[in-house]
């Protein structure tokens, strides 16, 4: 049981006790007010019998005899028979309704008795007036004396016990899922990223359950990010290991056979260029993921696509691959020219890499009804397995792991980060007739750069 449990438990329980005490006090005050304002006198045979008995006991035995008589009288008469002296005080200290006493004094007159009244004069000269406040139409008192009710503690105890059980149940209901969240947070902090609290919270439908579901979502996102980071580090180390191993091998061969210096230096230069390219792509990806602010300008997207298509056509012409560009004139947006050029160039080169010889990669660009720009790059290659479409834009993911291809699997990852930095979306879909289409949706105007 945590501190929150006791705070809720004691808070609700004390509140219920205070309310119960306040209600009881108000009820007693109301009853006392009604008693003080009572001006009726009880009458009837039973009342007359009770008054006669008390008058005889008082006259012959005094206060002790009356007290002993009260022990044998019915409870409803025990505290309602008032024995009032000349100063208006009851013999046993009971409260005396002023209105009822005034009426009794008026009705008794000069006689020693009247209907519902008795006057007793003792040997020492003291004089007492006996009556029972109540309804004159009944056989007995219809208004109970406040002191004739059960003591306050007798009805406060069940109220307190009920409040105790209610407060304990409510506090347990509220703090139980909080304890689950606390335990889940500790496990998550200890490295158990598969921790989830939803099954322990159950099927409750309240804000605490919503908090539990948000916690599970956060834990899932954290697990995905950490897993992706670990995979990225593993992939980076793997990609760096191969060119470094070839560099070490070339250096070893150079030491063993110095006469092959020219060929060995070419190998070292080639591997160094590959390392430089890999590090450059990793730095670009890191800057885009970190949201580093890049300079922005108004970009002529039509001209940009034309330049990319021209360069790609020049490089792929010897292999019989061609580029077909269908783009509207006057397409422009505000953004970073270098980031968008790299993103779109990576997409086009990836399509050329997988499309077969003597085929064409089709690039289309047009405005959308919403005012954005839609770009699609489609090839006629083998396409991508459905289970890889979602991860195609992750770092070091290749469409075909078994094929020997150039590159490191970073091109489409960089493209996605650059497009998202410009407030756009990118996705890959398989064409029904075969091949893969990469679709990019960009906003026509961007207030700030990526």
C-alpha positions in Angstrom: 0.0 0.0 0.0 1.5 3.3 -1.1 1.1 6.8 0.2 -1.5 7.6 -2.4 -3.7 4.8 -1.1 -3.6 6.2 2.5 -4.2 9.8 1.2 -7.3 8.8 -0.7 -8.5 6.4 2.0 -8.1 8.8 4.9 -9.4 11.8 2.8 -12.6 10.1 1.8 -13.1 8.5 5.2 -12.6 11.7 7.2 -14.8 13.5 4.8 -17.6 11.0 5.4 -17.1 11.2 9.2 -17.2 15.0 9.1 -20.3 15.0 7.0 -22.0 12.4 9.3 -21.1 14.5 12.4 -22.4 17.6 10.8 -25.7 15.9 9.7 -26.1 14.5 13.2 -25.5 17.8 14.8 -28.0 19.5 12.5 -30.6 16.8 13.2 -30.1 17.2 17.0 -30.2 20.9 16.8 -33.4 20.7 14.7 -35.0 18.3 17.2 -34.0 20.5 20.1 -35.5 23.5 18.4 -38.8 21.6 17.9 -38.7 20.5 21.5 -38.2 24.1 22.7 -41.0 25.4 20.6 -43.5 22.7 21.6 -46.6 24.1 23.4 -48.9 21.0 23.5 -49.5 18.9 26.6 -50.0 15.2 26.4 -53.2 13.8 27.8 -55.1 10.5 28.2 -55.5 7.7 30.6 -51.9 6.6 30.4 -50.6 10.1 30.8 -52.8 10.6 33.9 -51.7 7.3 35.4 -48.0 8.3 34.9 -48.5 11.7 36.3 -50.3 10.3 39.4 -47.6 7.8 40.1 -44.8 10.4 39.8 -46.8 12.9 42.0 -47.3 10.3 44.7 -43.6 9.2 44.6 -42.4 12.9 44.7 -44.7 13.9 47.5 -43.8 10.9 49.8 -40.3 10.0 48.8 -38.7 12.9 47.1 -36.3 12.8 44.3 -34.9 9.3 45.1 -38.4 7.8 45.0 -39.1 9.4 41.6 -35.8 8.1 40.2 -36.6 4.6 41.4 -40.1 4.9 39.9 -38.6 6.0 36.6 -36.7 2.7 36.4 -40.0 0.8 36.3 -41.9 3.1 33.9 -42.1 2.7 30.1 -39.1 4.2 28.4 -41.2 6.7 26.5 -42.4 8.3 29.8 -39.0 8.1 31.5 -37.5 11.3 30.1 -40.7 13.0 29.1 -42.3 13.5 32.5 -41.1 16.9 33.4 -40.9 17.9 37.1 -40.4 21.7 37.0 -39.7 23.8 40.1 -40.7 27.4 40.6 -37.6 28.6 38.8 -38.6 26.7 35.6 -35.9 24.0 36.1 -36.5 20.3 35.8 -35.7 18.2 38.8 -33.4 15.9 36.8 -31.9 18.6 34.6 -33.9 17.9 31.5 -34.6 20.7 29.1 -38.0 22.3 29.5 -39.9 23.7 26.5 -40.7 27.3 27.4 -44.0 27.4 25.5 -45.2 24.2 27.1 -44.3 25.4 30.5 -46.1 28.7 29.9 -49.2 26.8 28.8 -49.0 24.4 31.8 -48.8 27.3 34.2 -51.8 29.0 32.6 -53.9 25.8 32.6 -53.2 24.6 36.1 -54.6 27.8 37.7 -55.1 27.6 41.4 -55.9 23.9 41.6 -53.5 21.2 42.3 -54.4 19.2 39.2 -55.8 19.6 35.7 -56.1 17.5 32.6 -52.5 16.4 31.9 -51.1 18.4 34.8 -50.2 17.9 38.4 -48.9 20.3 41.1 -47.1 18.9 44.0 -46.2 20.8 47.2 -43.6 19.2 49.4 -43.3 19.5 53.2 -40.4 21.9 52.9 -42.6 24.3 50.9 -41.1 23.5 47.5 -43.6 23.4 44.7 -43.3 21.4 41.4 -45.4 21.3 38.3 -45.7 17.9 36.5 -46.6 17.5 32.8 -45.6 15.8 29.6 -45.1 17.9 26.5 -46.8 16.3 23.5 -50.0 16.0 21.4 -53.2 16.7 23.3 -55.0 14.5 20.8 -53.1 11.4 21.5 -52.8 8.9 24.3 -49.2 9.7 24.9 -46.4 12.0 23.8 -45.9 12.2 20.1 -42.7 14.2 20.5 -39.7 12.5 21.9 -37.3 14.3 24.2 -34.0 14.8 22.4 -32.2 12.9 25.2 -34.6 10.0 24.7 -33.0 9.2 21.3 -30.1 6.8 21.0 -26.7 8.4 21.8 -24.9 10.0 18.9 -22.1 7.4 19.0 -24.5 4.5 18.3 -25.4 5.8 14.8 -21.9 7.4 14.2 -20.2 3.9 14.5 -22.2 2.3 11.6 -21.7 5.4 9.5 -18.0 5.4 10.2 -17.7 1.7 9.4 -19.6 2.1 6.1 -17.4 5.1 5.2 -14.4 3.0 6.1 -15.3 0.2 3.8 -16.3 2.5 1.0 -13.1 4.6 1.3 -10.9 1.5 1.4 -12.6 0.0 -1.7 -12.4 3.3 -3.6 -8.7 3.9 -2.6 -7.8 0.4 -3.7 -9.7 0.8 -7.0 -7.8 4.0 -7.8 -4.3 3.1 -6.6 -4.1 -0.5 -8.0 -3.5 0.6 -11.6 -1.1 3.3 -10.4 1.0 0.6 -8.7 1.0 -1.4 -12.0 2.2 1.7 -13.8 4.9 2.2 -11.3 6.1 -1.4 -11.5 6.0 -1.2 -15.3 8.1 2.0 -15.3 10.7 0.4 -13.1 10.9 -2.7 -15.4 11.1 -0.4 -18.4 13.9 1.6 -16.8 15.7 -1.7 -16.0 15.8 -2.5 -19.7 12.8 -4.8 -20.1 11.4 -3.0 -23.2 8.7 -5.6 -23.7 6.9 -4.6 -20.5 3.2 -3.8 -20.9 0.7 -2.9 -18.2 -2.5 -3.2 -20.2 -3.2 -6.9 -19.3 -2.7 -6.1 -15.6 -5.0 -3.1 -15.7 -7.8 -5.2 -17.3 -10.9 -4.0 -19.1 -11.6 -0.8 -17.1 -12.7 2.2 -19.0 -11.5 5.4 -17.4 -8.7 7.9 -17.5 -6.3 5.6 -15.6 -6.9 2.9 -18.2 -6.2 5.4 -20.9 -2.9 6.3 -19.2 -2.0 2.6 -19.1 -2.7 2.3 -22.8 -0.6 5.4 -23.5 2.2 3.8 -21.4 2.0 0.7 -23.5 2.2 2.7 -26.7 5.2 4.7 -25.3 6.9 1.4 -24.4 6.3 0.0 -27.8 7.6 3.1 -29.5 10.7 3.1 -27.2 11.3 -0.6 -27.9 11.1 0.1 -31.7 13.5 3.0 -31.4 16.0 1.1 -29.3 15.8 -1.9 -31.6 16.2 0.3 -34.6 19.2 2.0 -33.1 20.8 -1.3 -32.2 20.1 -2.6 -35.7 21.6 0.6 -37.2 24.8 0.3 -35.1 25.1 -3.4 -36.1 24.5 -2.6 -39.8 27.0 0.4 -39.7 29.7 -1.8 -38.1 29.0 -4.5 -40.7 29.2 -2.1 -43.6 32.4 -0.5 -42.3 34.1 -3.8 -41.6 34.2 -5.0 -45.3 36.0 -2.0 -46.8 38.3 -1.7 -43.8 39.2 -5.4 -44.1 40.0 -4.9 -47.8 42.1 -1.8 -47.0 44.1 -3.9 -44.4 44.5 -6.7 -47.0 45.7 -4.2 -49.6 48.3 -2.7 -47.2 49.5 -6.2 -46.3 49.9 -7.1 -50.0 51.7 -3.9 -50.6 54.2 -4.7 -47.9 54.7 -8.2 -49.3 55.0 -7.2 -53.0 56.1 -3.6 -53.3 56.4 -3.8 -57.1 52.5 -3.9 -57.4 52.3 -0.4 -55.8 50.1 1.1 -58.6 47.5 -1.6 -58.5 47.4 -1.7 -54.8 47.1 2.0 -54.4 44.1 2.0 -56.8 42.4 -0.6 -54.6 43.2 1.5 -51.5 41.8 4.6 -53.2 38.6 2.8 -54.3 38.0 1.5 -50.8 38.7 4.9 -49.3 36.1 6.4 -51.7 33.6 3.8 -50.6 34.2 4.6 -46.9 33.9 8.3 -47.7 30.6 7.7 -49.5 29.2 5.6 -46.6 30.3 8.1 -43.9 28.8 10.9 -46.0 25.4 9.2 -46.4 25.4 8.4 -42.6 26.1 12.0 -41.8 23.3 13.1 -44.2 20.9 10.7 -42.6 21.9 11.8 -39.1 21.4 15.5 -39.9 18.0 14.8 -41.4 16.9 12.6 -38.4 18.2 15.3 -36.0 16.1 18.0 -37.7 19.1 20.2 -38.3 18.0 23.4 -39.9 19.1 23.7 -43.5 19.0 26.8 -45.8 15.8 27.1 -47.8 15.0 28.6 -51.2 12.4 28.5 -53.9 13.0 25.3 -55.9 12.0 24.9 -59.5 10.9 21.3 -59.1 10.3 20.8 -62.8 13.9 21.8 -63.6 15.2 19.7 -60.7 13.5 16.5 -62.0 14.8 17.3 -65.5 18.4 17.5 -64.3 18.1 14.3 -62.3 16.5 12.5 -65.2 19.2 13.8 -67.6 22.1 12.7 -65.3 20.5 9.2 -64.7 19.9 8.8 -68.5 23.5 9.5 -69.3 24.8 7.0 -66.8 22.3 4.2 -67.6 22.4 4.5 -71.4 25.2 2.0 -71.9 23.1 -0.7 -70.2 20.0 0.1 -72.4 18.0 1.6 -69.6 16.1 4.9 -70.2 14.2 7.6 -68.3 10.8 8.8 -69.2 9.8 12.1 -67.6 6.2 13.5 -67.5 6.1 16.7 -65.5 4.0 19.8 -65.4 5.7 23.1 -66.0 6.0 25.6 -63.2 6.1 23.2 -60.3 7.9 24.9 -57.4 8.1 24.8 -53.6 10.2 26.3 -50.8 12.7 23.9 -49.3 16.4 22.8 -49.3 17.6 22.2 -52.8 20.4 19.8 -51.9 18.2 17.6 -49.6 15.4 17.3 -52.2 17.9 16.6 -55.0 19.6 13.9 -53.0 16.2 12.3 -52.1 14.7 12.3 -55.6 18.1 11.2 -57.1 18.3 8.3 -54.7 14.8 7.2 -55.6 15.5 7.3 -59.4 18.8 5.6 -59.1 17.3 2.9 -56.9 14.6 2.3 -59.7 17.4 2.1 -62.4 19.3 -0.4 -60.2 16.4 -2.9 -60.2 14.7 -2.3 -63.6 16.0 -4.8 -66.3 18.0 -3.8 -69.3 16.2 -2.4 -72.3 13.4 -1.0 -70.1 12.4 2.4 -68.9 11.9 4.1 -65.6 8.9 6.4 -65.6 8.8 9.7 -63.6 5.6 11.7 -63.3 5.0 14.9 -61.5 1.8 16.9 -61.2 -0.2 19.1 -58.9 -2.8 17.6 -56.7 -6.4 18.9 -56.2 -5.3 19.9 -52.6 -2.6 22.2 -53.9 0.4 19.8 -53.3 2.7 18.1 -55.7 2.6 14.4 -56.4 5.7 12.6 -57.8 5.9 8.9 -58.7 9.0 6.9 -59.9 8.0 3.5 -61.4 10.2 0.7 -62.7 9.4 -2.6 -64.3 11.6 -4.7 -62.0 10.7 -7.6 -59.8 9.0 -5.5 -57.2 9.3 -6.0 -53.4 7.8 -8.6 -51.2 4.7 -7.3 -49.3 6.3 -7.9 -45.9 9.2 -5.6 -46.9 7.3 -2.7 -48.2 6.9 -1.1 -44.8 10.6 -1.4 -43.9 11.9 -0.5 -47.4 12.7 3.0 -46.1 14.6 1.9 -43.0 18.5 2.2 -43.0 20.4 -0.7 -44.5 17.3 -2.5 -45.8 17.6 -3.8 -49.3 14.8 -5.1 -51.6 16.7 -8.2 -52.3 19.2 -9.4 -49.7 20.5 -12.2 -51.8 21.3 -10.1 -54.9 24.8 -8.4 -55.2 24.0 -4.7 -55.6 26.0 -1.5 -55.2 25.2 0.8 -52.3 24.5 0.4 -48.6 20.7 0.5 -48.3 20.7 4.1 -47.2 19.4 5.9 -50.3 15.7 5.3 -49.6 16.2 6.0 -45.9 17.7 9.4 -46.7 14.9 10.0 -49.2 12.2 9.4 -46.6 13.9 11.7 -44.0 14.3 14.5 -46.5 10.7 14.2 -47.7 9.3 14.1 -44.1 11.5 17.1 -43.3 9.7 19.0 -46.0 6.3 18.0 -44.5 5.7 15.4 -47.2 5.0 11.6 -47.3 6.6 8.8 -49.2 5.4 5.2 -49.8 6.2 2.3 -52.0 3.6 0.1 -53.8 3.9 -2.8 -56.1 2.5 -2.3 -59.6 -0.2 -4.8 -60.8 1.7 -5.2 -64.1 5.0 -5.7 -62.3 7.6 -3.5 -60.8 7.7 -1.0 -57.9 6.4 2.6 -57.7 7.7 5.0 -55.1 5.3 7.9 -54.6 6.1 11.2 -53.0 3.6 13.9 -51.9 5.0 17.3 -51.1 3.4 20.6 -50.1 3.5 23.3 -52.7 4.8 25.9 -50.1 6.8 25.3 -47.0 7.3 28.1 -44.5 10.7 27.0 -43.3 13.2 24.5 -44.4 13.7 21.0 -43.0 
